[in-house]
Amino acid sequence: MSNFLNKKAACALLSVSFSTLKRYQKKYWLEGIHFIRVNSRNVRYNEDLIKDWMQNSQAEKAHQRAIEHYQASLLSNQKKTKKRT
């Protein structure tokens, strides 16, 4: 399960300013994947995927595999098992 960071922790992790974090959010990252909006003033950043994005910023296919792995790991994408009665 991914860890979600607040903006301060995400800036520290990436060693960037908040304005750079916002630019990444608008230009490079996908809402619901790299970050989620908890409400209008509260955004959380997916630690695993932003680390992977930073590492693979020049290798889109590699990062896409990380996104697909993350999506497959979500409970909403798990196969349902039949309960025995």
N, C-alpha and C positions, 0 to 999 in steps of 0.2 A: 504494500500500500504506500502510496506516495505521501510525502510530508509537504504540507503547504506552508509557505512563509509569508509573513507580512512584508510590507515594502522596505522597512528598515533592514530586516534580515536578508531579503533578496539583494538589496544594494550592497550589503556587506559581503555576501557570498560571491557576487560577481565583481566586486571592487569598482562599482560605478556609482554615479550620482543618481538622484531620483529622476532628474530630467532625462538622463540616458535610459533608465529603466522604462520610463513612459514612452520613449521613442521606440525601444525594442517592442514594447507592448503594442504600439500602433502599427509598426512597420513589419515586424518579423513574426510575432507570436499570434497564436490562435486562441480566442476566448473559448473557454471550456476545455482546453487542452493544456496550454502553458500557464494560463491564469483563469481564475474564476472571480466573478463579482458576487460578494456576499450580500452587499446592498450598494446603494449609490456612492457611498464613501469608503467602502471597505473591499479591497481586492486582495486575494491570496494567490501566490505564485507557486507552481508545481516545482519543487526543488529538483527532483530527478530529471525532469524534462528541460529545465533551463540550464542545468549542468551539462546535459547531453547536447543541447543546442550550442552552447558555448564551445564545447569540445569538437563538435561536428559542423560548425557553421559553414564550412566549405564543402561538406559532403552531405548534400540534401538527402540522398537515398539512405544513408546510415541513420540520419535523424528521423526520417520517415519510419524506419523500422522500429525505432524507440517509441514513436507515437503509437504505432499499431500495437506494439507490445503493451503499452499502458492501457489503451482502449480495451484490449482483450482481457486485461486483468480486472476490469471493473466488474462489480457484482452484477450490474445490469446486463452484462454481456456473457454471464456464466450460464451454462446449460442447466436447465432445471432437472432435478432428479425426482423420480416418482417415489412417493412414500408408500411403503407397504403397510397394509392394514391387517 
